[in-house]
Amino acid sequence: MGEPHIRLVDVVKQFPNSQSLAVDHLNLEIEEGETAVLVGPSGCGKTTTMKMINRLVEPTSGQIYVDGRDVMEQDPVQLRRGIGYVIQTIGLMPHRTIAQNIATVPELLGWEDSRVKSRVTELAGMLELSIELLSRYPSELSGGQRQRVGVARALAADPPVMLMDEPFGAVDPIVRARLQDQFLDIQDRLRKTIVFVTHDIDEAIKMADRIAILNVGGILEQYDSPKEILRNPANDFVREFLGSERGLKRLALIKVSEIEVEEGPVVAPGEPVQKAFEVMESSGSTWTSVVEDGELLGWVDRQALEGKARVSDAPAQKFSAFVTADSSLREALDSLITSETQVAAVVWEGQRYRGVLNLERISREILA
């Protein structure tokens, strides 16, 4: 592996007239295309750390390298034009239209008008901003729309690095979740190197490739993938910061495709009813899945089959809970607890049957 895209070496920040350090000898490496989330309690130096990367705050000592170059040896204005920056309050210029706001950095860099217009249109489509919004002003947009404009502006000059300070914190939870999902989709395609600041551990877990958990005074307690931090907290501070639902949080990171599921009781619709009864008895169940040529048709129980000759003589009922390969175990758990049978069918690519998932199987992952 080559040089990290962003590297902090023994970085210290002490503000004037302060007896304590805001950031204490912080060492951090962020690879190209990686999203590193800085999280921790108030006063842990996460925003200060992020701002030192583009020199909105100057470090007291230590070195910060972006793409192998010391930021302190670069012109701060030029440095910032090459780094996208998104903040919670968005900071859109109220007297400029949405199109003009998005075009801010490309215009400063001297792009031709046709190129600027093309880029603004491209980003509007990427962030689901209708073309008619581009001629409006920030005050005419909803909070979620303004937040998307802020992201579009940060992406406008196609910077390799983005700094995001509580970027979705000013909107309601439903809009926030949608913005998070949308940005994750964009990041999957663009693979920017991102430093993302949040106070919300759930947002950190969802957005991060790696999480840096900071303590008061800018002390790094743990830096690792969300899965590893949830599986193996470095110390009591991290364990307490993660909260009592650490096991449930882990479920959100595990896809159904990553675990083995039970085949469960299965019969074909053309089988005699006696065969279905034998399958149920051997599995200790009162029902069985009905699968034809790999396709899940539904399920039938003993009562529905009584007096019938073949399984197909009883209509197969749809599972009230089913999950796919891409479903998280957290989503699977939500489906299970709202299901009367507390069993979910697992399907791949449409209705291709793979097995069943129950609470006992998921609980083993929580305790792992």
NUTI-752478 format. One record per residue (C-alpha): chain; residue in one letter; residue number from 1; x, y, z. Coordinates in steps of 0.02 Angstrom, whole numbers. Each point is the difference from the previous one (the first is absolute). Layout:
residues N
<site mol="A" type="A" seq="NUM" xx="X" yy="Y" zz="Z"/>
...
END
This chain:
residues 368
<site mol="A" type="M" seq="1" xx="0" yy="0" zz="0"/>
<site mol="A" type="G" seq="2" xx="67" yy="172" zz="-47"/>
<site mol="A" type="E" seq="3" xx="1" yy="166" zz="89"/>
<site mol="A" type="P" seq="4" xx="-164" yy="39" zz="92"/>
<site mol="A" type="H" seq="5" xx="-100" yy="137" zz="-86"/>
<site mol="A" type="I" seq="6" xx="-13" yy="97" zz="164"/>
<site mol="A" type="R" seq="7" xx="124" yy="-21" zz="142"/>
<site mol="A" type="L" seq="8" xx="8" yy="88" zz="168"/>
<site mol="A" type="V" seq="9" xx="164" yy="-17" zz="94"/>
<site mol="A" type="D" seq="10" xx="9" yy="50" zz="185"/>
<site mol="A" type="V" seq="11" xx="-124" yy="141" zz="-30"/>
<site mol="A" type="V" seq="12" xx="-27" yy="115" zz="148"/>
<site mol="A" type="K" seq="13" xx="-120" yy="146" zz="16"/>
<site mol="A" type="Q" seq="14" xx="-5" yy="117" zz="148"/>
<site mol="A" type="F" seq="15" xx="-105" yy="156" zz="-17"/>
<site mol="A" type="P" seq="16" xx="64" yy="166" zz="71"/>
<site mol="A" type="N" seq="17" xx="-43" yy="31" zz="183"/>
<site mol="A" type="S" seq="18" xx="-44" yy="-184" zz="24"/>
<site mol="A" type="Q" seq="19" xx="90" yy="-107" zz="127"/>
<site mol="A" type="S" seq="20" xx="-54" yy="-164" zz="-79"/>
<site mol="A" type="L" seq="21" xx="29" yy="-77" zz="-171"/>
<site mol="A" type="A" seq="22" xx="-141" yy="-7" zz="-127"/>
<site mol="A" type="V" seq="23" xx="94" yy="-137" zz="-94"/>
<site mol="A" type="D" seq="24" xx="136" yy="-103" zz="82"/>
<site mol="A" type="H" seq="25" xx="138" yy="-77" zz="-110"/>
<site mol="A" type="L" seq="26" xx="-124" yy="-76" zz="-122"/>
<site mol="A" type="N" seq="27" xx="61" yy="-126" zz="-128"/>
<site mol="A" type="L" seq="28" xx="-122" yy="-53" zz="-135"/>
<site mol="A" type="E" seq="29" xx="13" yy="-74" zz="-175"/>
<site mol="A" type="I" seq="30" xx="-142" yy="2" zz="-127"/>
<site mol="A" type="E" seq="31" xx="15" yy="-99" zz="-160"/>
<site mol="A" type="E" seq="32" xx="-54" yy="63" zz="-171"/>
<site mol="A" type="G" seq="33" xx="-186" yy="-27" zz="-30"/>
<site mol="A" type="E" seq="34" xx="-33" yy="-33" zz="184"/>
<site mol="A" type="T" seq="35" xx="-129" yy="83" zz="113"/>
<site mol="A" type="A" seq="36" xx="73" yy="32" zz="172"/>
<site mol="A" type="V" seq="37" xx="-126" yy="59" zz="129"/>
<site mol="A" type="L" seq="38" xx="57" yy="100" zz="152"/>
<site mol="A" type="V" seq="39" xx="-118" yy="-24" zz="146"/>
<site mol="A" type="G" seq="40" xx="2" yy="36" zz="185"/>
<site mol="A" type="P" seq="41" xx="-74" yy="108" zz="138"/>
<site mol="A" type="S" seq="42" xx="-3" yy="189" zz="-1"/>
<site mol="A" type="G" seq="43" xx="176" yy="69" zz="24"/>
<site mol="A" type="C" seq="44" xx="88" yy="-149" zz="-79"/>
<site mol="A" type="G" seq="45" xx="76" yy="105" zz="-140"/>
<site mol="A" type="K" seq="46" xx="-84" yy="-87" zz="-146"/>
<site mol="A" type="T" seq="47" xx="-50" yy="159" zz="-93"/>
<site mol="A" type="T" seq="48" xx="165" yy="83" zz="43"/>
<site mol="A" type="T" seq="49" xx="92" yy="-150" zz="-72"/>
<site mol="A" type="M" seq="50" xx="-99" yy="8" zz="-161"/>
<site mol="A" type="K" seq="51" xx="26" yy="187" zz="-19"/>
<site mol="A" type="M" seq="52" xx="188" yy="-19" zz="18"/>
<site mol="A" type="I" seq="53" xx="1" yy="-106" zz="-159"/>
<site mol="A" type="N" seq="54" xx="-50" yy="150" zz="-107"/>
<site mol="A" type="R" seq="55" xx="83" yy="127" zz="116"/>
<site mol="A" type="L" seq="56" xx="-159" yy="84" zz="60"/>
<site mol="A" type="V" seq="57" xx="87" yy="-34" zz="166"/>
<site mol="A" type="E" seq="58" xx="190" yy="0" zz="9"/>
<site mol="A" type="P" seq="59" xx="83" yy="-142" zz="97"/>
<site mol="A" type="T" seq="60" xx="112" yy="48" zz="146"/>
<site mol="A" type="S" seq="61" xx="123" yy="-136" zz="-46"/>
<site mol="A" type="G" seq="62" xx="12" yy="-160" zz="-101"/>
<site mol="A" type="Q" seq="63" xx="-25" yy="-30" zz="-185"/>
<site mol="A" type="I" seq="64" xx="-151" yy="-28" zz="-111"/>
<site mol="A" type="Y" seq="65" xx="25" yy="-72" zz="-173"/>
<site mol="A" type="V" seq="66" xx="-128" yy="-6" zz="-140"/>
<site mol="A" type="D" seq="67" xx="54" yy="-103" zz="-150"/>
<site mol="A" type="G" seq="68" xx="177" yy="-2" zz="69"/>
<site mol="A" type="R" seq="69" xx="14" yy="191" zz="16"/>
<site mol="A" type="D" seq="70" xx="12" yy="94" zz="165"/>
<site mol="A" type="V" seq="71" xx="-151" yy="115" zz="10"/>
<site mol="A" type="M" seq="72" xx="102" yy="131" zz="92"/>
<site mol="A" type="E" seq="73" xx="112" yy="19" zz="-152"/>
<site mol="A" type="Q" seq="74" xx="-147" yy="38" zz="-115"/>
<site mol="A" type="D" seq="75" xx="-97" yy="160" zz="-33"/>
<site mol="A" type="P" seq="76" xx="-156" yy="-19" zz="110"/>
<site mol="A" type="V" seq="77" xx="-118" yy="72" zz="-132"/>
<site mol="A" type="Q" seq="78" xx="63" yy="-119" zz="-135"/>
<site mol="A" type="L" seq="79" xx="-4" yy="-144" zz="124"/>
<site mol="A" type="R" seq="80" xx="-183" yy="32" zz="42"/>
<site mol="A" type="R" seq="81" xx="-52" yy="12" zz="-182"/>
<site mol="A" type="G" seq="82" xx="61" yy="-178" zz="-22"/>
<site mol="A" type="I" seq="83" xx="-98" yy="-67" zz="150"/>
<site mol="A" type="G" seq="84" xx="-189" yy="-11" zz="6"/>
<site mol="A" type="Y" seq="85" xx="-77" yy="66" zz="161"/>
<site mol="A" type="V" seq="86" xx="-176" yy="-32" zz="67"/>
<site mol="A" type="I" seq="87" xx="-64" yy="67" zz="165"/>
<site mol="A" type="Q" seq="88" xx="-161" yy="-24" zz="99"/>
<site mol="A" type="T" seq="89" xx="-58" yy="180" zz="-27"/>
<site mol="A" type="I" seq="90" xx="36" yy="-23" zz="-186"/>
<site mol="A" type="G" seq="91" xx="62" yy="180" zz="-23"/>
<site mol="A" type="L" seq="92" xx="-84" yy="33" zz="-166"/>
<site mol="A" type="M" seq="93" xx="10" yy="179" zz="-63"/>
<site mol="A" type="P" seq="94" xx="-179" yy="68" zz="13"/>
<site mol="A" type="H" seq="95" xx="19" yy="127" zz="-141"/>
<site mol="A" type="R" seq="96" xx="58" yy="-130" zz="-127"/>
<site mol="A" type="T" seq="97" xx="-111" yy="-127" zz="-88"/>
<site mol="A" type="I" seq="98" xx="20" yy="-187" zz="31"/>
<site mol="A" type="A" seq="99" xx="94" yy="-19" zz="-165"/>
<site mol="A" type="Q" seq="100" xx="116" yy="144" zz="47"/>
<site mol="A" type="N" seq="101" xx="31" yy="-74" zz="173"/>
<site mol="A" type="I" seq="102" xx="47" yy="-169" zz="-74"/>
<site mol="A" type="A" seq="103" xx="113" yy="85" zz="-127"/>
<site mol="A" type="T" seq="104" xx="99" yy="99" zz="130"/>
<site mol="A" type="V" seq="105" xx="165" yy="-96" zz="-1"/>
<site mol="A" type="P" seq="106" xx="4" yy="-41" zz="-187"/>
<site mol="A" type="E" seq="107" xx="-23" yy="185" zz="-36"/>
<site mol="A" type="L" seq="108" xx="141" yy="45" zz="120"/>
<site mol="A" type="L" seq="109" xx="109" yy="-127" zz="-91"/>
<site mol="A" type="G" seq="110" xx="-36" yy="84" zz="-166"/>
<site mol="A" type="W" seq="111" xx="-103" yy="-136" zz="-83"/>
<site mol="A" type="E" seq="112" xx="-84" yy="44" zz="-165"/>
<site mol="A" type="D" seq="113" xx="-186" yy="43" zz="13"/>
<site mol="A" type="S" seq="114" xx="-54" yy="-152" zz="-101"/>
<site mol="A" type="R" seq="115" xx="100" yy="-117" zz="112"/>
<site mol="A" type="V" seq="116" xx="-72" yy="80" zz="157"/>
<site mol="A" type="K" seq="117" xx="-178" yy="-15" zz="-64"/>
<site mol="A" type="S" seq="118" xx="26" yy="-182" zz="-49"/>
<site mol="A" type="R" seq="119" xx="72" yy="-41" zz="171"/>
<site mol="A" type="V" seq="120" xx="-143" yy="87" zz="92"/>
<site mol="A" type="T" seq="121" xx="-128" yy="-98" zz="-102"/>
<site mol="A" type="E" seq="122" xx="93" yy="-162" zz="29"/>
<site mol="A" type="L" seq="123" xx="4" yy="26" zz="189"/>
<site mol="A" type="A" seq="124" xx="-182" yy="51" zz="6"/>
<site mol="A" type="G" seq="125" xx="-45" yy="-167" zz="-77"/>
<site mol="A" type="M" seq="126" xx="118" yy="-96" zz="114"/>
<site mol="A" type="L" seq="127" xx="-75" yy="78" zz="156"/>
<site mol="A" type="E" seq="128" xx="-181" yy="-5" zz="-60"/>
<site mol="A" type="L" seq="129" xx="-20" yy="188" zz="-13"/>
<site mol="A" type="S" seq="130" xx="-124" yy="43" zz="-137"/>
<site mol="A" type="I" seq="131" xx="62" yy="119" zz="-134"/>
<site mol="A" type="E" seq="132" xx="-135" yy="127" zz="46"/>
<site mol="A" type="L" seq="133" xx="79" yy="20" zz="172"/>
<site mol="A" type="L" seq="134" xx="163" yy="65" zz="-74"/>
<site mol="A" type="S" seq="135" xx="-72" yy="173" zz="-33"/>
<site mol="A" type="R" seq="136" xx="-70" yy="17" zz="176"/>
<site mol="A" type="Y" seq="137" xx="84" yy="71" zz="156"/>
<site mol="A" type="P" seq="138" xx="46" yy="-96" zz="159"/>
<site mol="A" type="S" seq="139" xx="-144" yy="74" zz="100"/>
<site mol="A" type="E" seq="140" xx="-123" yy="-81" zz="-122"/>
<site mol="A" type="L" seq="141" xx="63" yy="-177" zz="33"/>
<site mol="A" type="S" seq="142" xx="-36" yy="-125" zz="138"/>
<site mol="A" type="G" seq="143" xx="134" yy="-47" zz="126"/>
<site mol="A" type="G" seq="144" xx="35" yy="-165" zz="-88"/>
<site mol="A" type="Q" seq="145" xx="14" yy="85" zz="-169"/>
<site mol="A" type="R" seq="146" xx="120" yy="131" zz="68"/>
<site mol="A" type="Q" seq="147" xx="105" yy="-138" zz="76"/>
<site mol="A" type="R" seq="148" xx="12" yy="-87" zz="-170"/>
<site mol="A" type="V" seq="149" xx="51" yy="164" zz="-79"/>
<site mol="A" type="G" seq="150" xx="138" yy="14" zz="129"/>
<site mol="A" type="V" seq="151" xx="64" yy="-172" zz="-48"/>
<site mol="A" type="A" seq="152" xx="-13" yy="43" zz="-186"/>
<site mol="A" type="R" seq="153" xx="101" yy="158" zz="29"/>
<site mol="A" type="A" seq="154" xx="135" yy="-99" zz="90"/>
<site mol="A" type="L" seq="155" xx="8" yy="-125" zz="-143"/>
<site mol="A" type="A" seq="156" xx="-6" yy="130" zz="-139"/>
<site mol="A" type="A" seq="157" xx="187" yy="10" zz="-40"/>
<site mol="A" type="D" seq="158" xx="16" yy="-190" zz="21"/>
<site mol="A" type="P" seq="159" xx="118" yy="12" zz="150"/>
<site mol="A" type="P" seq="160" xx="90" yy="-160" zz="52"/>
<site mol="A" type="V" seq="161" xx="-27" yy="43" zz="184"/>
<site mol="A" type="M" seq="162" xx="-159" yy="52" zz="90"/>
<site mol="A" type="L" seq="163" xx="-23" yy="63" zz="177"/>
<site mol="A" type="M" seq="164" xx="-175" yy="-18" zz="72"/>
<site mol="A" type="D" seq="165" xx="-43" yy="78" zz="168"/>
<site mol="A" type="E" seq="166" xx="-168" yy="-65" zz="67"/>
<site mol="A" type="P" seq="167" xx="-64" yy="14" zz="-180"/>
<site mol="A" type="F" seq="168" xx="-173" yy="-75" zz="32"/>
<site mol="A" type="G" seq="169" xx="-26" yy="58" zz="179"/>
<site mol="A" type="A" seq="170" xx="-119" yy="144" zz="-38"/>
<site mol="A" type="V" seq="171" xx="-140" yy="-103" zz="-78"/>
<site mol="A" type="D" seq="172" xx="-134" yy="-115" zz="71"/>
<site mol="A" type="P" seq="173" xx="40" yy="-185" zz="25"/>
<site mol="A" type="I" seq="174" xx="-95" yy="-62" zz="-154"/>
<site mol="A" type="V" seq="175" xx="84" yy="124" zz="-117"/>
<site mol="A" type="R" seq="176" xx="166" yy="-33" zz="86"/>
<site mol="A" type="A" seq="177" xx="-10" yy="-187" zz="-33"/>
<site mol="A" type="R" seq="178" xx="-43" yy="32" zz="-182"/>
<site mol="A" type="L" seq="179" xx="146" yy="121" zz="-21"/>
<site mol="A" type="Q" seq="180" xx="118" yy="-126" zz="81"/>
<site mol="A" type="D" seq="181" xx="-57" yy="-138" zz="-119"/>
<site mol="A" type="Q" seq="182" xx="15" yy="116" zz="-149"/>
<site mol="A" type="F" seq="183" xx="175" yy="54" zz="46"/>
<site mol="A" type="L" seq="184" xx="56" yy="-180" zz="30"/>
<site mol="A" type="D" seq="185" xx="-61" yy="-42" zz="-175"/>
<site mol="A" type="I" seq="186" xx="97" yy="147" zz="-73"/>
<site mol="A" type="Q" seq="187" xx="156" yy="-49" zz="99"/>
<site mol="A" type="D" seq="188" xx="-10" yy="-178" zz="-68"/>
<site mol="A" type="R" seq="189" xx="19" yy="75" zz="-174"/>
<site mol="A" type="L" seq="190" xx="119" yy="145" zz="30"/>
<site mol="A" type="R" seq="191" xx="113" yy="-71" zz="138"/>
<site mol="A" type="K" seq="192" xx="54" yy="167" zz="73"/>
<site mol="A" type="T" seq="193" xx="113" yy="6" zz="152"/>
<site mol="A" type="I" seq="194" xx="-116" yy="66" zz="136"/>
<site mol="A" type="V" seq="195" xx="24" yy="62" zz="176"/>
<site mol="A" type="F" seq="196" xx="-173" yy="3" zz="79"/>
<site mol="A" type="V" seq="197" xx="-38" yy="75" zz="172"/>
<site mol="A" type="T" seq="198" xx="-152" yy="-51" zz="101"/>
<site mol="A" type="H" seq="199" xx="-53" yy="-15" zz="182"/>
<site mol="A" type="D" seq="200" xx="-117" yy="-144" zz="-43"/>
<site mol="A" type="I" seq="201" xx="78" yy="-174" zz="16"/>
<site mol="A" type="D" seq="202" xx="-139" yy="-78" zz="-104"/>
<site mol="A" type="E" seq="203" xx="37" yy="120" zz="-143"/>
<site mol="A" type="A" seq="204" xx="185" yy="-38" zz="19"/>
<site mol="A" type="I" seq="205" xx="-32" yy="-187" zz="-12"/>
<site mol="A" type="K" seq="206" xx="-108" yy="23" zz="-155"/>
<site mol="A" type="M" seq="207" xx="114" yy="120" zz="-94"/>
<site mol="A" type="A" seq="208" xx="176" yy="-56" zz="44"/>
<site mol="A" type="D" seq="209" xx="130" yy="-115" zz="-72"/>
<site mol="A" type="R" seq="210" xx="97" yy="38" zz="159"/>
<site mol="A" type="I" seq="211" xx="-50" yy="92" zz="158"/>
<site mol="A" type="A" seq="212" xx="115" yy="105" zz="109"/>
<site mol="A" type="I" seq="213" xx="-74" yy="11" zz="175"/>
<site mol="A" type="L" seq="214" xx="73" yy="152" zz="89"/>
<site mol="A" type="N" seq="215" xx="-3" yy="43" zz="184"/>
<site mol="A" type="V" seq="216" xx="-3" yy="174" zz="77"/>
<site mol="A" type="G" seq="217" xx="161" yy="90" zz="-41"/>
<site mol="A" type="G" seq="218" xx="18" yy="-81" zz="-171"/>
<site mol="A" type="I" seq="219" xx="66" yy="-167" zz="63"/>
<site mol="A" type="L" seq="220" xx="-25" yy="-144" zz="-122"/>
<site mol="A" type="E" seq="221" xx="-76" yy="-149" zz="91"/>
<site mol="A" type="Q" seq="222" xx="-28" yy="-116" zz="-148"/>
<site mol="A" type="Y" seq="223" xx="13" yy="7" zz="-189"/>
<site mol="A" type="D" seq="224" xx="-69" yy="-148" zz="-96"/>
<site mol="A" type="S" seq="225" xx="-142" yy="-65" zz="-107"/>
<site mol="A" type="P" seq="226" xx="-175" yy="12" zz="72"/>
<site mol="A" type="K" seq="227" xx="-13" yy="-190" zz="9"/>
<site mol="A" type="E" seq="228" xx="162" yy="-17" zz="98"/>
<site mol="A" type="I" seq="229" xx="-40" yy="142" zz="119"/>
<site mol="A" type="L" seq="230" xx="-170" yy="-76" zz="39"/>
<site mol="A" type="R" seq="231" xx="74" yy="-174" zz="17"/>
<site mol="A" type="N" seq="232" xx="152" yy="49" zz="102"/>
<site mol="A" type="P" seq="233" xx="-7" yy="172" zz="86"/>
<site mol="A" type="A" seq="234" xx="175" yy="57" zz="50"/>
<site mol="A" type="N" seq="235" xx="-47" yy="55" zz="176"/>
<site mol="A" type="D" seq="236" xx="-139" yy="50" zz="119"/>
<site mol="A" type="F" seq="237" xx="-16" yy="174" zz="-75"/>
<site mol="A" type="V" seq="238" xx="-35" yy="-72" zz="-173"/>
<site mol="A" type="R" seq="239" xx="-117" yy="-132" zz="72"/>
<site mol="A" type="E" seq="240" xx="-100" yy="132" zz="92"/>
<site mol="A" type="F" seq="241" xx="-3" yy="117" zz="-150"/>
<site mol="A" type="L" seq="242" xx="-68" yy="-139" zz="-111"/>
<site mol="A" type="G" seq="243" xx="-143" yy="-26" zz="123"/>
<site mol="A" type="S" seq="244" xx="-93" yy="-151" zz="64"/>
<site mol="A" type="E" seq="245" xx="-69" yy="-48" zz="-171"/>
<site mol="A" type="R" seq="246" xx="170" yy="-44" zz="-71"/>
<site mol="A" type="G" seq="247" xx="-59" yy="-173" zz="-53"/>
<site mol="A" type="L" seq="248" xx="-149" yy="71" zz="-93"/>
<site mol="A" type="K" seq="249" xx="109" yy="130" zz="-85"/>
<site mol="A" type="R" seq="250" xx="110" yy="-141" zz="-65"/>
<site mol="A" type="L" seq="251" xx="-151" yy="-78" zz="-84"/>
<site mol="A" type="A" seq="252" xx="-18" yy="153" zz="-111"/>
<site mol="A" type="L" seq="253" xx="172" yy="-38" zz="-73"/>
<site mol="A" type="I" seq="254" xx="-26" yy="-184" zz="-37"/>
<site mol="A" type="K" seq="255" xx="-92" yy="-50" zz="-158"/>
<site mol="A" type="V" seq="256" xx="-106" yy="-156" zz="-11"/>
<site mol="A" type="S" seq="257" xx="116" yy="-61" zz="-140"/>
<site mol="A" type="E" seq="258" xx="145" yy="-5" zz="125"/>
<site mol="A" type="I" seq="259" xx="-76" yy="-132" zz="114"/>
<site mol="A" type="E" seq="260" xx="-59" yy="-178" zz="-22"/>
<site mol="A" type="V" seq="261" xx="-189" yy="-21" zz="4"/>
<site mol="A" type="E" seq="262" xx="-99" yy="-159" zz="31"/>
<site mol="A" type="E" seq="263" xx="-85" yy="-83" zz="-147"/>
<site mol="A" type="G" seq="264" xx="-156" yy="-28" zz="104"/>
<site mol="A" type="P" seq="265" xx="-143" yy="-117" zz="-46"/>
<site mol="A" type="V" seq="266" xx="-26" yy="-1" zz="-189"/>
<site mol="A" type="V" seq="267" xx="-115" yy="-95" zz="-119"/>
<site mol="A" type="A" seq="268" xx="-46" yy="17" zz="-183"/>
<site mol="A" type="P" seq="269" xx="-182" yy="38" zz="-45"/>
<site mol="A" type="G" seq="270" xx="-17" yy="-165" zz="-92"/>
<site mol="A" type="E" seq="271" xx="49" yy="-105" zz="151"/>
<site mol="A" type="P" seq="272" xx="-131" yy="-106" zz="90"/>
<site mol="A" type="V" seq="273" xx="-64" yy="72" zz="163"/>
<site mol="A" type="Q" seq="274" xx="75" yy="-146" zz="95"/>
<site mol="A" type="K" seq="275" xx="174" yy="58" zz="-57"/>
<site mol="A" type="A" seq="276" xx="-37" yy="174" zz="70"/>
<site mol="A" type="F" seq="277" xx="-53" yy="-75" zz="167"/>
<site mol="A" type="E" seq="278" xx="163" yy="-99" zz="7"/>
<site mol="A" type="V" seq="279" xx="103" yy="157" zz="-36"/>
<site mol="A" type="M" seq="280" xx="-91" yy="94" zz="138"/>
<site mol="A" type="E" seq="281" xx="24" yy="-140" zz="125"/>
<site mol="A" type="S" seq="282" xx="186" yy="-17" zz="-36"/>
<site mol="A" type="S" seq="283" xx="26" yy="186" zz="23"/>
<site mol="A" type="G" seq="284" xx="-111" yy="16" zz="153"/>
<site mol="A" type="S" seq="285" xx="-113" yy="122" zz="-90"/>
<site mol="A" type="T" seq="286" xx="-186" yy="18" zz="-36"/>
<site mol="A" type="W" seq="287" xx="30" yy="83" zz="-170"/>
<site mol="A" type="T" seq="288" xx="112" yy="-15" zz="-153"/>
<site mol="A" type="S" seq="289" xx="61" yy="113" zz="-138"/>
<site mol="A" type="V" seq="290" xx="-63" yy="-40" zz="-174"/>
<site mol="A" type="V" seq="291" xx="135" yy="18" zz="-133"/>
<site mol="A" type="E" seq="292" xx="-12" yy="-40" zz="-186"/>
<site mol="A" type="D" seq="293" xx="157" yy="-3" zz="-108"/>
<site mol="A" type="G" seq="294" xx="90" yy="108" zz="128"/>
<site mol="A" type="E" seq="295" xx="-139" yy="131" zz="7"/>
<site mol="A" type="L" seq="296" xx="-87" yy="33" zz="167"/>
<site mol="A" type="L" seq="297" xx="-189" yy="-13" zz="-18"/>
<site mol="A" type="G" seq="298" xx="-40" yy="23" zz="185"/>
<site mol="A" type="W" seq="299" xx="-40" yy="-117" zz="145"/>
<site mol="A" type="V" seq="300" xx="-135" yy="-120" zz="56"/>
<site mol="A" type="D" seq="301" xx="-38" yy="-73" zz="171"/>
<site mol="A" type="R" seq="302" xx="-66" yy="-169" zz="58"/>
<site mol="A" type="Q" seq="303" xx="-178" yy="64" zz="23"/>
<site mol="A" type="A" seq="304" xx="-10" yy="64" zz="-180"/>
<site mol="A" type="L" seq="305" xx="61" yy="-168" zz="-68"/>
<site mol="A" type="E" seq="306" xx="-119" yy="-112" zz="98"/>
<site mol="A" type="G" seq="307" xx="-111" yy="-99" zz="-120"/>
<site mol="A" type="K" seq="308" xx="99" yy="53" zz="-154"/>
<site mol="A" type="A" seq="309" xx="93" yy="-116" zz="-119"/>
<site mol="A" type="R" seq="310" xx="141" yy="113" zz="-57"/>
<site mol="A" type="V" seq="311" xx="85" yy="156" zz="70"/>
<site mol="A" type="S" seq="312" xx="-61" yy="102" zz="-149"/>
<site mol="A" type="D" seq="313" xx="-180" yy="-36" zz="52"/>
<site mol="A" type="A" seq="314" xx="22" yy="125" zz="144"/>
<site mol="A" type="P" seq="315" xx="36" yy="182" zz="-47"/>
<site mol="A" type="A" seq="316" xx="174" yy="53" zz="56"/>
<site mol="A" type="Q" seq="317" xx="1" yy="152" zz="114"/>
<site mol="A" type="K" seq="318" xx="127" yy="140" zz="-21"/>
<site mol="A" type="F" seq="319" xx="130" yy="21" zz="137"/>
<site mol="A" type="S" seq="320" xx="-39" yy="157" zz="100"/>
<site mol="A" type="A" seq="321" xx="187" yy="24" zz="25"/>
<site mol="A" type="F" seq="322" xx="133" yy="-29" zz="-131"/>
<site mol="A" type="V" seq="323" xx="175" yy="68" zz="-26"/>
<site mol="A" type="T" seq="324" xx="125" yy="6" zz="-142"/>
<site mol="A" type="A" seq="325" xx="186" yy="-25" zz="-14"/>
<site mol="A" type="D" seq="326" xx="29" yy="187" zz="19"/>
<site mol="A" type="S" seq="327" xx="-111" yy="19" zz="154"/>
<site mol="A" type="S" seq="328" xx="93" yy="35" zz="161"/>
<site mol="A" type="L" seq="329" xx="-30" yy="-110" zz="151"/>
<site mol="A" type="R" seq="330" xx="-73" yy="154" zz="85"/>
<site mol="A" type="E" seq="331" xx="-130" yy="11" zz="-139"/>
<site mol="A" type="A" seq="332" xx="-29" yy="-187" zz="15"/>
<site mol="A" type="L" seq="333" xx="-28" yy="17" zz="187"/>
<site mol="A" type="D" seq="334" xx="-128" yy="139" zz="-30"/>
<site mol="A" type="S" seq="335" xx="-92" yy="-115" zz="-121"/>
<site mol="A" type="L" seq="336" xx="4" yy="-146" zz="120"/>
<site mol="A" type="I" seq="337" xx="-67" yy="87" zz="153"/>
<site mol="A" type="T" seq="338" xx="-151" yy="64" zz="-98"/>
<site mol="A" type="S" seq="339" xx="-34" yy="-173" zz="-72"/>
<site mol="A" type="E" seq="340" xx="-125" yy="-118" zz="84"/>
<site mol="A" type="T" seq="341" xx="110" yy="-151" zz="-35"/>
<site mol="A" type="Q" seq="342" xx="165" yy="89" zz="42"/>
<site mol="A" type="V" seq="343" xx="75" yy="-83" zz="-153"/>
<site mol="A" type="A" seq="344" xx="60" yy="93" zz="-156"/>
<site mol="A" type="A" seq="345" xx="23" yy="-77" zz="-171"/>
<site mol="A" type="V" seq="346" xx="169" yy="38" zz="-80"/>
<site mol="A" type="V" seq="347" xx="-7" yy="31" zz="-187"/>
<site mol="A" type="W" seq="348" xx="132" yy="44" zz="-129"/>
<site mol="A" type="E" seq="349" xx="-31" yy="89" zz="-166"/>
<site mol="A" type="G" seq="350" xx="-188" yy="15" zz="2"/>
<site mol="A" type="Q" seq="351" xx="-79" yy="-152" zz="81"/>
<site mol="A" type="R" seq="352" xx="145" yy="-126" zz="-10"/>
<site mol="A" type="Y" seq="353" xx="-13" yy="-94" zz="164"/>
<site mol="A" type="R" seq="354" xx="154" yy="-14" zz="112"/>
<site mol="A" type="G" seq="355" xx="-71" yy="-49" zz="169"/>
<site mol="A" type="V" seq="356" xx="-76" yy="73" zz="158"/>
<site mol="A" type="L" seq="357" xx="62" yy="113" zz="137"/>
<site mol="A" type="N" seq="358" xx="-62" yy="1" zz="179"/>
<site mol="A" type="L" seq="359" xx="33" yy="96" zz="161"/>
<site mol="A" type="E" seq="360" xx="115" yy="-134" zz="68"/>
<site mol="A" type="R" seq="361" xx="115" yy="15" zz="-152"/>
<site mol="A" type="I" seq="362" xx="9" yy="189" zz="14"/>
<site mol="A" type="S" seq="363" xx="31" yy="-7" zz="188"/>
<site mol="A" type="R" seq="364" xx="157" yy="-103" zz="-33"/>
<site mol="A" type="E" seq="365" xx="69" yy="145" zz="-102"/>
<site mol="A" type="I" seq="366" xx="-39" yy="125" zz="139"/>
<site mol="A" type="L" seq="367" xx="97" yy="-106" zz="124"/>
<site mol="A" type="A" seq="368" xx="145" yy="-41" zz="-117"/>
END
